[in-house]
Amino acid sequence: MKSEVTATIDMTSIDTASAQRDEHLRNADFFEVEKYPTMTYRSTGIQRLHIAD
């Protein structure tokens, strides 16, 4: 299907219910939030899947 979605994510909003893990994800080991405070997700299509009951 022809479809497109774009979302901008505030990386400072990371919340995994573990403050220590959240800080680790925000540092340079992962997302480097101080330098890159947002992430953009872009989808260029969707696909319909049939899941059996």
C-alpha positions in Angstrom: 0.0 0.0 0.0 1.2 3.5 -0.8 1.5 5.3 2.5 4.0 7.4 4.4 4.4 8.3 8.1 6.9 10.6 9.7 7.3 11.0 13.5 9.7 13.1 15.5 10.5 11.7 18.9 11.8 13.7 21.9 14.7 11.5 23.1 14.7 13.1 26.5 11.3 11.5 27.0 12.8 8.0 27.2 11.1 6.2 30.1 11.7 2.5 30.7 10.6 2.6 34.4 14.3 2.4 35.4 16.0 5.8 35.9 19.5 4.2 35.7 18.7 2.5 32.4 17.1 5.6 31.0 20.2 7.7 31.8 22.4 5.0 30.2 20.2 5.1 27.0 20.5 8.9 26.9 24.3 8.9 27.1 26.8 8.6 24.2 26.8 4.8 24.5 23.4 4.8 22.8 21.4 7.9 21.7 23.7 10.8 22.8 20.7 12.9 23.6 22.6 16.1 24.5 23.9 16.2 20.9 20.8 14.6 19.2 17.7 15.6 21.3 15.2 14.3 18.7 14.9 11.3 16.5 12.9 11.2 13.2 11.2 8.0 12.2 10.0 7.7 8.6 8.0 4.9 7.1 7.7 4.6 3.3 5.0 2.0 3.2 2.7 -0.4 5.1 2.0 -4.0 4.5 -1.1 -5.9 5.5 -0.5 -9.2 7.3 -3.0 -12.0 7.9 -2.6 -13.5 11.4 -4.4 -16.8 11.9 -6.7 -17.0 14.9 
